[in-house]
Amino acid sequence: MSNRGIVGVLSNKINKEELKPGDHIYSWSKKVAYLYAHHGIYVGDGEVIHFTTGDRGNFRSSSSHSSGPGSVESCTIDHFLSGGKLNIFQYAVSDAHFRTQVRGTCSTAASDPPEDVLHRAEFLLKNGFGGYHSFRRNREDFAIYCKTGLLGFSAESGQCWQYLNTLWGRIAVWFKLLP
C-alpha cells in the first residue's frame, strides 16, 4: 500500500515523489514552535504556489504579486518546506474524522479537479489574493480556495484557531503552575 493509501490514519506525511500537480501541501513552522503551518499548492516540477505574509526572508520566489501586506509567490518545494516535513492536506473527510484531527490538516469539503486548482493558483499568482490577515485571509485560506473555490471565514480554516488553542493551553498550564 502506498503512503497515499494510509494518509491521515496516523499522519499526513507524504514523500515528494508521490505529489501530484494540484495537491494542497503544508509544513509546520519550526520558527514559531510548530504553532502554525505553511500551506501551498504543488504545481509540478518541484514548484509550489503559496500565499505569504510578505516576509521575503522566509522564501525565495521565482515570481510574485504583491497585494499589500502579503503576496502570492512561486518557489521550489525545498524553499517552501524550509527544512520542515512535507504533509498533504486531506479533502472530503468524514465529519467524525475531521473532529479528531488537528485543525489545518483536513476539510470536509470536496476538492475540485486538479486543472481547476492549478488554474486558480496561477490566476492568483498573477493577480494577488488581497491583504494577509491571520483570521480571514491566510495561507490555509489561499490553498483551500484554490482546491475548492470556497472562500470565507469558517471553522474549516484552522490555521489561526490552532495557534490560539495552543497558546491558550500553554497559558492555562502556566497559571496552573503558579503558587
N, C-alpha and C positions, 0 to 999 in steps of 0.2 A: 504494500500500500504506500503511495506517495505521501509526502508530508501534507499536501493539499487535502488528502482524504481524512486526515485526523486533526486538521487545523481547528482550533477552538475547543477541543476536548480538554487539553491541558495548557495549550499555548497557541498563540497566533504567529509564532516564528515561522519564517519561510526562507528558503535558500534563494539567492539571486537568480540562479539558473531556472527556477520554477516560475518566475514572474512572467506575466503576460501584459502586453500593452492594455492600458485601461484599468489596471489594478490600483486600488487605493491602499497605499502603504503608510506605515508610521514607524517612528523610532522614539523611544522615551528619551527625554533630555537629561543628560548627565550633569549639565551645568546648573540645574535647579533641582538637584536631589531627586530626579525621576518623578517630579510632580506633574509634568505635562508632557505631551508627545508632539513631535513634528509630524504633520500629515502632508501627503502629496499624492500625485497621480503618476504612476510609472507609464512613460510614453514609448518605451522600447529603446534599444541600442544604448542601454545604460544611462538613460536620461530621465529626470523627474521634473515635473512642473509643480510648483508649490507656492503658497502664499506666505509671506514673511512679514515681520514687524518692521522691516526696513533696515535692520542692523546688518549691514553688508559684511561685518566681521565674521558672521556665522557661516555664510555660504558664498561661494564664488559662482556667479551666474554667467551664462553664455548670452542671455538676453533678459531684459526685464522691462516692466512698465510701471513706473512709479505712479501711485494714485493716492497721494497724501501720505500719512503715516501707514506704511505697508506697501508691499509691491508683490506682483506675481513674477516669479522667476523660474528659469530653467537652469538646471545644474546636473552634474553627474550624480549617480546614486551614492558614490562614496562621499562626496561633499554633503549630500543630503543627510546621510547617516551620521557623519562626523564621529565615526568610531562606535556608534551605537548599534544595537541589534535590529535587524530587519524584521518587521511584522506586517501581516496583511490584515486589513480591516474586513470584517465579515458583514455580508448583507443578507436580508431575508431570513434572519434567525427567528426562532420562536420567541414569544413573549417570556416564557419560562427561562430560556437560555439568556435572553437579554438582561433579565433581572439578576442573574447570577454572575454576570461579567463585570469587570472593571469598566467604568464609563470611558468612552473614547476608543473602544476596541471593536464594536459591532453595532448594527442597527437592524430594526425590524423591517425597514423599508427595502424594497427590491431595487436592484441595480438595473440601470438601462444597459443596452448593448454597448460593447467597447467602442464602436465607432462614434456613438453619441457622446460618450465620456471623453474621448480624445478630442472631439470637435469643441466641446465646452472648454476643456483645459487650454487648447490652442487659442480659442477666442479670447479667453480671459488673460492669457499671456500677452496678447496684442492690445487688449482694451482695458485691462485692470479689473479689480474686484471691489473697488471702493476702499475706504479707510479701514485700517485694522482696529478692531475692538474686541477685547477679551471675551465678552459675553455674547455679542451679536454678530460678529463677523471675524472669525478667527481661522486658523489653519484647518481645523477639522471641518468647519462650516464650508470652506472652499472645496475640500475634497468631497464632502457629501453632496454639495451642489453639482459638482462635475459628474458624480456617479448616478445621481437620481433626478437632477433638475429641481430638487426641493430646496428652498431657501427660506429661512425664518428661524426664529428663536423657538427651540423645543427642547424637551428633555433628551432627545436623541443625541444632541451635541453635548458631549460631556467634558470637553477639554477644561473649561474653567470650573465647572462643578467638581470635577475630580480634584483640582488644585485646592478649592475651598474646603472640600470634605477632608482632605489630608491635613491641611493647615488646622482646621477645627479639631481634628483628632489629636494633633500634636499639642495644641493649646490645652485641650482637656487633660491630657496626660501631665503636662507641666503643672496645672493647677492641682491635680490630684497629689503631686509630689511635694507641694508646699506644706510646711508645717501647720 
